[in-house]
Amino acid sequence: MHVPGRGATINPRGRFERLEVALEEEAEHEAGRPRTVYLRDDSQSIISTNDSPDIGFRSSINPYRGCEHGCSYCYARPYHEYLGFSIGQDFETKIMVKPDAAKLLRKALSSPKWQPEVLAISGVTDCYQPVERKLEITRQCLAVLAEFRNPCVIVTKNHLVTRDIDHLRELAAHQAAMVFVSVTTLDAGLASALEPRAATPAFRLDAIRQLAGAGIPVGVLTAPVIPGLNEHEIPAILKAAREAGAGTAGYTVIRLPYGVKDVFAAWLETHLPGSKEKILDRIRDMRGGQLNRSDFATRMRGEGIWAEQIRQLFRTARQREGLEGRRIELSVDHFRRLGGEQLSLF
């Protein structure tokens, strides 16, 4: 069922759950207006690591789990199943928040065991989703990073990142900040259906403009590219981003792990029924006949004729806009462990 302002049209039972229980409060779903619930996440650490060879960072912090932006294609949806929630509407209506994130980050960076390295923010879900405007957990983390001058890279779809230009500018002065703004489409109508609670395309371009104007290195991500839906927009997106001030560009193709394939297929059935099979068939063509393959060699770019056409289109557009080979290298040279410096005075 399509719910206004939400991305997922289904709310299937989690793959680890043996029982499916309908609570009385779920009557709100029947009324068509599921409310967002914020739940406290009392994790005792904030820095996560990965060893995936196709991911451009080793360590990351995620102030939130789940994401109210509601992107139906989001590859992070399966993480919610580990919490006992659904991969569907639960992912965008039951948000785990980490109020102690900044305190935990300060503790980690103060430790003699911490070897400074680039921290990715939003490695899983967007750190500037709507509730951040009120809770300011991401802003608090950026304040800590600025104090320690520990480099970070942010990926977001939300104009709210411009609120934190002060901290980002301070980090950028030490070659320690980079922001990527994800622009999936320039079509406001499509964006509203595909990413219902993210910033509009115009606001994302304005975020690039403001960040660049403040001297903060900023790039654009056309992510994900969905064959048969938005790949034709790549040249226009890169042109608009370059005009706004983006200095580099990247892309990934759509990934549909586990039940995400069902969520996305249901979204297509609701919003683009006439294009559903064409789009799914092209995704299968890029994934060896399946809707998803998780091998590191191809999961970010795909393979086959459609993947190659996307690669060529992106490469040509990036060259034409002068966005090739201009990615900023972040530095740990200015990192300072404040606790150690203060103690040395005595």
N, C-alpha and C positions, 0 to 999 in steps of 0.2 A: 504494500500500500504506500503510495506517495504521501509523504508528510511535508507540508510547506516548511521551508527553511532547513530541511534535513537532506542528506545525501542518500543514505541507504534506504531502500524501500522494503527491506526484509530485516528480520531480527532472529536468525536461526539459532538453535541451541549450540552452545560451545562444543567443540570436538572432544573435550575432555570430560564433558558432563554426561552422566548416565540418565539423569532425570531432567525434565523440563517443567518448571513450576511457574504458573501464572499468578502473580501477586495481585492484591486488590488495587494497588496503585497503578497497575498496568492498564486500568480503565482509561487512563489519560491517553495511552496509545490508541485505544479504540476511538477516543474523541478526536484523534488526529493531531494532538499537540503534546507530545512527550516533553516533559520539562527536563532541563539539565540538572544533574545532581553532582555535587563536588564532594569527593571523599578524600580524607586525609591519608597520605602515604607517609608512613613513618620509617622509611628506609634509613639505614644507618650509614650509608655511603652514597655519594652523588656521582662519582666518576666511573663510567663503564668503559671497558676495553673490548676490542675485537681484533681478530687476526685475519679478516677477510682481505685477500689480495687485490680485490677490485673496488675497495672503499678507500677514499683518499685521506682517511684519518684513522688513528689507532684508539684515541680516547675521546669520550664525549660526555656531556651532561644533558639531562633531560628533566626540566622542572615539572613537566606534566606527563601523564600516561593517559592515552586516549586523546582525541582531538575534536573539538566542536566545529572545526571547519567543515567536516562532513564529506570530504572527497571520497567518492565511491570507489576509486581505484587504489586507495592508500595501501601500500604494502605493509604498513605497521599494524593494520587491523588484527592480524593473528596474535599479536602480543597480548591483546585484551583477553584472549581465551585462557591464558595462564592465570588470570585473576578470577576466573569463574564467570566471566561475562561473555556476551555474544559478540561476534565479529561484525554484526550489523549495526542497528541503531544504538545498542549499548555503547559501542566504541565512541560515538559522538554525543552521548547523553549522560554517561557515567564517567566523569573525568577525575582521575587521581591527581592530587596536587601535593607538592613537596614543600611545605612551608619552611622547613629547616634547610633548604638547599644551599643558601648562601653561607650559613654557619658551617655546614658540612664541607663546603668548598674551601672556606678559609682554613679549616682544620687540615684538610688534605694538602693544600699548598704550603702550609706552615711546617709540615712534616719534613725532617731531613731526608726522608726516603723519596720525596717527590723530586723527580728529574723533570725540569720544565719542558713542556712540549705543547704543541697546538691542541687546543680543546675545541671540538665541534659542539655547537649548541643547536639542538634540533636534529640530532642524528636519527631520531625516531619520529617524534611528533613535534608540531610547530610550537616554539617557545613563545610566540606572540599571538596565540589564540585568544579569543575574546576576553576570557577571565583575567588575563595578564594585565589588562587595563586597571583592574581593581586591586589585584593581589601584588603585582610588581615583583614577583619572584625572580624573573629573568633580569630585571633592572638591578635587583640586589646582587645577583651573581656577577653582573657586569661591573658593578662597583668594586667587588672583591678582585676581579681579574685586573681592573685598572690599578688598584693598589699594588698588586704584585707584579704588574706588567707582564702577565702571562698571556701569550697570544691565543686568539680564538677566531673561529670562523662561524658565521651564522647563516642558516638557510631559512627563509621565511616567505610566506605569501601575504604578510600583513603589513599595512602602512604604519602600524604602531611602532615598528622598529625606529622610526624617526624620532620618537619621544626620547630615545636613549643616545642621541647624537653626542651629547656631552661626554659620556663615558667612552663611546666608540672613538670620538676624536682624540681623547687622551691616549687610548691604546694605539691608535693609528700613528700618533706622533713618535711611537717607539716601534713602528713596523710590526704591530701586534694585533691588527684587526682587519678582517675581510668579511664582507656581507654579500651573499648571493640572494637575489630576489627571484622567486620562481614565477614565471609568466607562461601559463599553459595555452592561453588564447587571448586575442584582443577583442573577441566577441563578448560583450557584456552579458548577453542573454545566455550564451553557452556557459560562461563562467558561473553565472548564478545557479544554473542547474548542476553543473559538474562539481563546483566548490562553493556550496551555498553560503557559508559564513566566513569565507575569506574575503580579503579586500578586492574591489573591482579591478579590472586591468588598468584603468586610468590611475587609480590610486597606487598601484604597484609601480607604475612608471614614475609617478610623482615621488615615491619613496627612493627610487634610483636617483632621481634628479636632486633630491635634498641631500642624500648621502654623498653623492659625488661633489655637490657644491660645498659640503663641509670638509672635503679633503679625505674622505673615508673610501678606501678601495672598494668598489662595488662591481659585481658581475650579474649577469642574467642567466638563469637556467630555464631552458624549454623542457620542462620535466613534469609529467612524462609526455613523451610523444606517443600518440595513439594513432596507429595507421588507419586511414579511412575516416578520421575525425578531425585531427588538427595538424597533421604534418605539413599541409600546404601553407600554413601560417608561419612556418619557421622564418622565411626571409623577412616578412613584415615585422615579426616580433623582434628579431635582431636589429633591424633598422630602427624601430621605435626605441629600443633599449639603448642603442648607441647614441641616438639623438638626445636621450635623457641623461647620458653621462656614463653608461656602463663601459668598463674597460676590458672585460673579458666575457666569454660565453661558454656554456656547456650544455649537454643534454643527456637524458637517459630515455629509454623506451619503457613502455608500460610493463610492470611485473604484476602477476596475479597469483601469489602463493596461497595455498590452502583454500579456505572459503572465500577469499577475496574475489575469485573468479565468479562465484555465485552472486555476490553483492553487485559486482560490476555488470554481469549479464542481466540481472534484474533491473538495474538502473537503465540500461539500454532499452529493455523491453518497455519501460515506463516512458522514457523521454525521446528515444529514437528507434522505435520498433522497426521502421523501414530500413534502417541501416545496421541493425543488430548483427545479422548473420555475416554481412560483408566485413564488419569490423572484427568480429570474433574469428572469422576465417583468416584474415590477414595477421592477426596475432598468432594464430596457430602456425601460419607459414613462417613466422619469425622464431617459433619455438619448437621446431621439429615435429609439427603435427599436434602439439599439446598447447594448452593455454598458459602453461608455465613450465619452465625448466630452470633449476636453481644452480646449474654449474657456473663457476666463477668466470669461465672464459667468455660466456655470451650473455649472461643474465642482464647486464646493463645496456647492451647494444643490440642483442638479437642476432639472427643470422638469416641468410636467404635473400631473395630479391628485394623484399620490402625493406628489410634492415639496411641493405646496401643503398637503396634509393634514398632513404632517410639520411644515411651517413654522407652521401655525396651532396645532397641538398643542404645539409647543415654546414658542411665544410666550405661549399661555394659561398653561402650567405655570410659565413663568419669571415672569410677572406675579403669579400666585397666590403664589409663594414669595418674592416681593420681591427677585428676583435681576436685575431689569432695570435697565440703565443705571448699574451700580455698579462698572464696571471701573476699576481703579486706573491712573492715568497715571504712568508712570515718569519719573524726572528725571535729567538729566545734569549738573545744577547743582553737584553735589558731587564731580565727577570730579577726580582729582588725578594728575598725572604725576610719580610719586615721584622718578624720576631727575632731572628738571628742578628739583624743589624742593631736592634734596640738593646739586646743583651750584651753585645760587644762593647757598648759604651761604658758598661760597668766592669 
